[in-house]
Each structure stands twice: as C-alpha cells, then as structure tokens.
Amino acid sequence: MVLAEIGSGAYNVMLLIHIVAVVVGFAPAFFTPVLMRLSANGQTAAADALEKTLLRYALPGIGIAGFIGFGLAGMSDKVYSVSQTWLSIAAVLWIVALLDILFVARPALKKWIAGDTAARSQVMAGTGVLHLILVVTIILMIWKPGL
C-alpha cells in the first residue's frame, strides 16, 4: 500500500517541508560574508551570529532537507528511485554539504571567532562549496539527468 503519490496532499506537504528546509539550511551561507565583515570590525554580536546560524540553521536545515528528500523519493518510487543519476548525485552532494559544515566551515569559524584572521579564507571556501552544492542540486532537481 502506498501512503502517498506524487501530487497527493501528503507528498506536497513533504515537498513543502523539503523546500523550506533547503532555504533555511542554505541561507546562512549567504549571510556569512556580511557577518564576517561585521565581526572583523569588532562587532561581537556578528561573531556570535556566525556560529549560531551555522549550528542552529544550516546544519539542521540541510540535514532535514536530505532526509525529507529521501522520503520524497520513497513516496514516488513509481517515478523516481535513488538509483537514478540525479538522485544519486544529489545524495552525494547532501553528504558533502554536511561534511563541509562539520569539518570545514565550523572549525574555521571557531578559529575566526577566536581571532585567527587566516581562517577567513577557510570560512569563505566552505561557504563557496555550499553555494556551489546548492546551485548544482537545483540544476539536478530541475533537469533530472538519468531519469
């Protein structure tokens, strides 16, 4: 018995949650350069906001988006399966995004907040990776190569 199919109310609610989680998860990456500039000027509130947005929004948002995405794939198994190229690549990019936050961006932000100005390039690299992952994932979701 299928609980929901593409276009059903349950599927659309899951899709809405997935999209909102993506927005919430990736939004901090767009605020990072501004917050870094402010924190470099001695604004401690900006420095605190850097780490909080990463841990309270980016990590959970991207994590939830991926799990809901797998749920959507499961709910639409008559049309989509994780073995399709676009979903496989999206799954790998999701893991890379989580690893980027945990092992690149977060440690670099901690160094930056502690006063290590050399960590700025690491933070920006981690942020850039998230931007790239977002763009590539959106392209995958629109064109669905390998469908």
SEVEX-229119 format. One line per field, with one value per residue: x, y, z of N, C-alpha, C in turn; residue number from 1. Coordinates in Angstrom, 2 decimals, always signed. Each point is the difference from the previous one (the first is absolute). Layout:
# SEVEX-229119
nX	(X|...)
nY	(Y|...)
nZ	(Z|...)
caX	(X|...)
caY	(Y|...)
caZ	(Z|...)
cX	(X|...)
cY	(Y|...)
cZ	(Z|...)
num	(NUM|...)
//
This chain:
# SEVEX-229119
nX	(+0.84|-0.27|+0.78|+0.81|-0.55|+0.76|-0.07|+0.14|-0.94|+0.19|+0.06|-1.02|-0.51|+0.39|-0.47|-1.07|-0.03|+0.17|-0.84|-0.85|+0.25|-0.10|-1.06|-0.52|+0.29|-0.33|-1.00|+0.44|+0.13|-1.16|-0.24|+0.71|+0.12|-1.27|-0.36|+0.79|-0.50|-1.20|+0.23|+0.53|-1.11|+0.05|-0.94|-0.02|-1.06|+0.73|+1.04|-0.81|-0.52|+1.29|+0.43|-0.82|+0.17|+1.28|+0.02|-0.68|+0.55|+1.25|+0.62|-0.91|+0.01|+1.30|+0.18|-0.94|+0.52|+1.15|-0.32|-0.55|+1.12|+0.64|-0.73|+0.27|+1.25|-0.10|-0.57|+1.00|+0.07|-1.21|+0.46|+0.40|+1.29|+0.55|-0.28|-0.95|+0.67|-1.04|-0.70|+0.74|+0.11|-1.29|-0.09|+0.89|-0.61|-1.09|+0.61|+0.43|-1.23|-0.49|+0.82|-0.35|-1.24|+0.00|+0.67|-0.69|-1.26|-0.50|+0.99|-0.16|-1.32|+0.23|+0.88|-0.89|-0.94|+0.94|-0.11|-0.09|+0.61|+0.93|-0.87|+0.08|+1.13|+0.21|-0.43|+0.65|+1.01|-0.22|-0.14|+1.09|+0.49|-0.55|+0.48|+1.14|-0.03|-0.40|+0.86|+0.97|-0.38|-0.13|+1.15|+0.49|-0.56|+0.51|+1.24|+0.27|+1.31|-0.17|-1.03)
nY	(-1.18|+0.90|+0.63|+0.29|+0.68|+0.17|+1.20|-1.02|+0.15|-1.26|-0.34|+0.80|-0.51|-1.23|+0.27|+0.53|-1.00|-0.79|+0.74|+0.07|-1.29|-0.09|+0.79|-0.59|-1.14|+0.52|+0.58|-0.70|-0.81|+0.58|-0.23|-1.09|+0.38|+0.33|-1.11|-0.55|+0.79|-0.20|-1.30|+0.21|+0.73|-1.13|-0.27|-0.18|+0.76|+0.58|+0.00|+0.35|+0.89|+0.15|-0.30|+0.88|+0.82|-0.28|+0.04|+1.13|+0.45|+0.24|-0.45|+0.43|+1.18|-0.07|-0.33|+0.83|+0.94|-0.55|-0.08|+1.20|+0.37|-0.75|+0.64|+1.12|-0.40|-0.32|+1.19|+0.21|-1.18|+0.32|+1.20|+0.18|-0.28|-0.31|-1.07|+0.93|+0.36|+0.73|-1.04|-0.84|+0.86|+0.24|-1.32|-0.18|+0.93|-0.61|-1.15|+0.42|+0.48|-1.11|-0.71|+0.80|-0.03|-1.31|-0.24|+0.91|+0.27|-0.97|-0.87|+0.36|-0.07|-1.13|-0.30|+0.36|-0.57|-0.96|+0.60|-1.20|+1.07|-0.94|-0.19|+1.29|-0.34|-0.68|+1.01|+0.85|-0.85|-0.20|+1.31|+0.16|-0.99|+0.58|+1.16|-0.58|-0.63|+1.15|+0.67|-0.87|+0.00|+1.31|+0.03|-0.85|+0.77|+0.92|-0.34|-0.48|+0.21|-0.89|+0.84)
nZ	(+0.00|-0.88|+0.87|-0.97|-0.96|-1.07|+0.53|+0.85|+0.89|+0.37|-1.28|-0.27|+1.12|-0.35|-1.20|+0.60|+0.86|-1.04|-0.70|+1.03|+0.21|-1.31|-0.01|+1.06|-0.61|-1.17|+0.61|+1.06|-1.03|-0.22|+1.29|-0.19|-1.27|+0.10|+0.61|-0.91|-0.94|+0.48|+0.07|-1.22|-0.03|+0.67|-0.84|+1.30|-0.15|-0.95|+0.82|+0.99|-0.83|-0.31|+1.19|+0.54|-1.04|+0.13|+1.33|+0.08|-1.11|-0.34|+1.05|+0.88|-0.61|-0.23|+1.26|+0.44|-0.78|+0.36|+1.29|-0.07|-0.62|+0.91|+0.91|-0.64|-0.08|+1.28|+0.18|-0.81|+0.63|-0.38|+0.38|+1.26|-0.15|+1.15|-0.73|-0.18|-1.08|-0.29|+0.44|-0.70|-1.02|+0.07|+0.17|-0.97|-0.73|+0.41|-0.18|-1.17|-0.16|+0.51|-0.75|-1.00|+0.44|+0.20|-1.13|-0.68|-0.22|+0.73|-0.26|-1.27|+0.17|+0.65|-0.98|-0.92|+0.69|+0.05|-1.20|-0.54|-0.47|+0.13|+0.96|-0.31|-0.60|+1.13|+0.73|-0.77|+0.11|+1.29|+0.09|-0.72|+0.72|+1.05|-0.45|-0.31|+1.16|+0.51|-0.76|+0.23|+1.26|-0.08|-0.66|+0.91|+0.90|-0.78|-0.41|+1.20|-0.15|-0.94|-0.16)
caX	(-0.84|+0.76|-0.56|-0.21|+0.59|+0.31|-1.17|-0.97|+0.15|+1.14|+1.22|+0.19|+0.44|+1.42|+0.75|+0.08|+0.98|+1.31|+0.43|+0.24|+1.24|+1.10|+0.16|+0.53|+1.33|+1.00|-0.02|+1.17|+1.18|-0.07|+0.22|+1.34|+0.95|-0.39|+0.27|+1.45|+0.45|-0.41|+0.77|+1.37|-0.02|-0.13|-1.37|-0.05|-1.31|+0.14|+0.80|-0.89|-1.00|+0.63|-0.04|-1.39|-0.73|+0.54|-0.42|-1.44|-0.79|+0.60|+0.17|-1.28|-0.79|+0.51|-0.24|-1.42|-0.30|+0.44|-0.84|-1.31|+0.21|-0.06|-1.41|-0.70|+0.37|-0.72|-1.43|-0.23|+0.82|-0.47|+0.56|+1.40|+0.69|+1.32|+0.99|+0.09|+1.20|-0.22|-0.20|+1.26|+0.91|-0.55|+0.28|+1.43|+0.18|-0.56|+1.02|+1.12|-0.41|+0.05|+1.42|+0.59|-0.38|+0.58|+1.45|+0.69|-0.56|-0.11|+1.31|+0.58|-0.72|+0.49|+1.30|-0.25|-0.58|+1.08|+0.94|+0.92|-0.44|+0.32|-1.12|-1.01|-0.04|-0.62|-1.45|-0.53|+0.04|-1.12|-1.22|-0.05|-0.39|-1.45|-0.66|+0.12|-0.87|-1.38|-0.27|+0.03|-1.16|-1.19|+0.06|-0.40|-1.44|-0.78|+0.18|-0.04|+0.74|-0.05|-1.36)
caY	(+1.18|+1.23|+1.03|+1.24|+0.03|+1.35|+0.84|-0.17|+0.97|-0.38|+0.24|+1.45|+0.50|-0.39|+0.83|+1.32|-0.08|-0.17|+1.29|+0.93|-0.43|+0.42|+1.46|+0.24|-0.58|+0.68|+1.45|+0.52|+0.11|+1.29|+1.05|-0.14|+1.07|+1.25|-0.16|-0.01|+1.39|+0.68|-0.51|+0.49|+1.38|-0.03|-0.17|-1.34|-0.60|-0.63|-1.21|-0.99|-0.38|-0.89|-1.39|-0.39|-0.28|-1.24|-1.17|-0.03|+0.05|-0.67|-1.44|-0.71|+0.21|-0.85|-1.38|-0.31|+0.03|-1.26|-1.11|+0.17|-0.35|-1.46|-0.35|+0.32|-1.02|-1.21|+0.19|+0.08|-1.07|-0.40|+0.94|+0.29|-0.89|+0.53|-0.50|+0.91|+0.83|+1.30|-0.19|-0.49|+1.14|+0.87|-0.62|+0.20|+1.42|+0.22|-0.47|+0.94|+1.25|-0.23|-0.13|+1.34|+0.79|-0.57|-0.15|+1.14|+1.30|+0.16|+0.23|+1.27|+1.07|+0.04|+0.67|+1.40|+0.64|+0.06|+1.04|-0.43|+0.63|-0.89|-0.93|+0.61|-0.68|-1.31|+0.24|+0.38|-1.21|-0.84|+0.67|-0.15|-1.38|-0.09|+0.68|-0.85|-1.16|+0.44|+0.24|-1.28|-0.78|+0.57|-0.44|-1.41|-0.10|+0.53|-0.76|-1.43|-0.85|-1.42|-0.40)
caZ	(+0.00|-0.11|+0.87|-0.77|-1.33|-0.47|-0.17|+1.08|+1.08|+0.84|-0.77|-0.11|+1.31|+0.13|-0.94|+0.62|+1.09|-0.64|-0.58|+1.10|+0.66|-0.87|+0.15|+1.35|+0.09|-0.81|+0.23|+0.73|-0.88|-0.69|+0.99|+0.57|-0.34|+0.68|+1.43|+0.20|-0.10|+1.24|+1.14|-0.15|+0.50|+1.45|+0.46|+0.58|-0.32|-1.32|+0.20|+0.62|-1.00|-0.97|+0.45|+0.28|-1.24|-0.56|+0.77|+0.25|-1.23|-1.16|+0.21|+0.07|-1.21|-1.07|+0.44|-0.18|-1.44|-0.59|+0.45|-0.63|-1.41|-0.11|+0.19|-1.26|-0.98|+0.38|-0.25|-1.45|-0.57|-1.33|-0.96|+0.33|+0.93|+0.36|-0.96|-1.14|+0.07|+0.64|+1.44|+0.57|+0.11|+1.04|+1.29|+0.26|+0.29|+1.34|+0.95|-0.10|+0.67|+1.46|+0.37|-0.15|+1.17|+1.22|+0.04|-0.60|+0.41|+1.46|+0.63|-0.48|+0.70|+1.38|-0.05|-0.33|+1.19|+0.99|-0.38|-1.06|-1.24|-1.12|-0.17|-0.88|-1.29|+0.20|+0.15|-1.30|-0.85|+0.44|-0.46|-1.46|-0.29|+0.23|-1.11|-1.18|+0.21|-0.17|-1.43|-0.72|+0.43|-0.64|-1.40|-0.01|+0.30|-1.12|-1.24|+0.33|-0.94|+0.30|+0.34)
cX	(+0.89|-0.66|-0.30|+0.70|+0.28|-1.30|-1.04|+0.26|+1.22|+1.32|+0.30|+0.44|+1.47|+0.87|+0.16|+1.03|+1.41|+0.53|+0.29|+1.29|+1.23|+0.27|+0.63|+1.44|+1.07|+0.05|+1.22|+1.25|+0.01|+0.23|+1.42|+0.96|-0.32|+0.33|+1.49|+0.57|-0.33|+0.81|+1.46|+0.12|-0.27|-1.41|-0.17|-1.33|+0.07|+0.80|-0.84|-1.01|+0.57|-0.14|-1.44|-0.76|+0.47|-0.56|-1.51|-0.84|+0.60|+0.05|-1.34|-0.83|+0.44|-0.21|-1.44|-0.36|+0.39|-0.88|-1.40|+0.10|-0.02|-1.44|-0.81|+0.32|-0.72|-1.49|-0.32|+0.76|-0.49|+0.63|+1.50|+0.55|+1.40|+1.08|+0.10|+1.14|-0.22|-0.20|+1.27|+1.00|-0.48|+0.28|+1.47|+0.28|-0.54|+1.02|+1.20|-0.33|+0.08|+1.45|+0.71|-0.32|+0.73|+1.52|+0.79|-0.51|-0.02|+1.36|+0.63|-0.69|+0.47|+1.36|-0.17|-0.51|+1.05|+1.07|+1.00|-0.48|+0.31|-1.14|-1.07|-0.10|-0.63|-1.52|-0.60|+0.00|-1.16|-1.34|-0.17|-0.40|-1.50|-0.78|+0.00|-0.91|-1.46|-0.34|-0.06|-1.22|-1.29|-0.05|-0.44|-1.50|-0.86|+0.10|+0.02|+0.76|-0.04|-1.36|-0.52)
cY	(+1.25|+1.06|+1.29|-0.13|+1.44|+0.76|-0.15|+1.04|-0.28|+0.27|+1.49|+0.63|-0.34|+0.86|+1.42|+0.02|-0.10|+1.34|+1.02|-0.36|+0.38|+1.49|+0.31|-0.50|+0.76|+1.51|+0.51|+0.14|+1.33|+1.17|-0.02|+1.12|+1.32|-0.09|-0.04|+1.41|+0.76|-0.47|+0.43|+1.43|+0.05|-0.15|-1.44|-0.69|-0.71|-1.29|-1.11|-0.52|-0.96|-1.46|-0.47|-0.33|-1.30|-1.21|-0.10|-0.06|-0.84|-1.51|-0.72|+0.15|-0.90|-1.48|-0.43|-0.05|-1.32|-1.17|+0.08|-0.32|-1.50|-0.49|+0.25|-1.04|-1.32|+0.08|-0.02|-1.11|-0.52|+0.88|+0.20|-1.09|+0.55|-0.49|+0.88|+0.98|+1.27|-0.14|-0.52|+1.14|+0.96|-0.56|+0.19|+1.46|+0.36|-0.40|+0.95|+1.31|-0.15|-0.10|+1.34|+0.85|-0.50|+0.10|+1.13|+1.31|+0.19|+0.19|+1.33|+1.18|+0.13|+0.70|+1.49|+0.75|+0.15|+1.02|-0.37|+0.54|-0.85|-0.97|+0.55|-0.74|-1.38|+0.13|+0.31|-1.20|-0.92|+0.56|-0.15|-1.40|-0.18|+0.69|-0.87|-1.22|+0.38|+0.16|-1.33|-0.84|+0.54|-0.40|-1.46|-0.16|+0.48|-0.94|-1.51|-0.89|-1.47|-0.51|-0.99)
cZ	(+0.00|+0.87|-0.76|-1.34|-0.39|-0.24|+1.10|+1.09|+0.88|-0.70|-0.08|+1.32|+0.20|-0.92|+0.55|+1.12|-0.56|-0.52|+1.09|+0.72|-0.83|+0.16|+1.35|+0.11|-0.75|+0.22|+0.77|-0.86|-0.73|+0.96|+0.57|-0.39|+0.72|+1.49|+0.29|-0.07|+1.29|+1.20|-0.07|+0.51|+1.49|+0.52|+0.49|-0.28|-1.34|+0.11|+0.62|-1.01|-1.03|+0.42|+0.25|-1.27|-0.63|+0.73|+0.19|-1.26|-1.13|+0.19|+0.13|-1.28|-1.13|+0.35|-0.23|-1.48|-0.66|+0.40|-0.61|-1.50|-0.23|+0.17|-1.26|-1.07|+0.29|-0.29|-1.50|-0.71|-1.34|-1.09|+0.22|+0.91|+0.23|-0.95|-1.25|+0.22|+0.81|+1.50|+0.68|+0.21|+1.10|+1.38|+0.39|+0.36|+1.38|+1.07|+0.00|+0.71|+1.52|+0.48|-0.08|+1.23|+1.24|+0.06|-0.67|+0.59|+1.51|+0.68|-0.42|+0.68|+1.44|+0.07|-0.26|+1.23|+1.09|-0.37|-1.08|-1.34|-1.23|-0.28|-0.94|-1.33|+0.10|+0.13|-1.36|-0.96|+0.36|-0.46|-1.51|-0.42|+0.19|-1.11|-1.25|+0.11|-0.20|-1.48|-0.76|+0.38|-0.61|-1.48|-0.11|+0.20|-1.17|-1.22|+0.20|-1.01|+0.44|+0.39|-1.02)
num	(1|2|3|4|5|6|7|8|9|10|11|12|13|14|15|16|17|18|19|20|21|22|23|24|25|26|27|28|29|30|31|32|33|34|35|36|37|38|39|40|41|42|43|44|45|46|47|48|49|50|51|52|53|54|55|56|57|58|59|60|61|62|63|64|65|66|67|68|69|70|71|72|73|74|75|76|77|78|79|80|81|82|83|84|85|86|87|88|89|90|91|92|93|94|95|96|97|98|99|100|101|102|103|104|105|106|107|108|109|110|111|112|113|114|115|116|117|118|119|120|121|122|123|124|125|126|127|128|129|130|131|132|133|134|135|136|137|138|139|140|141|142|143|144|145|146|147)
//
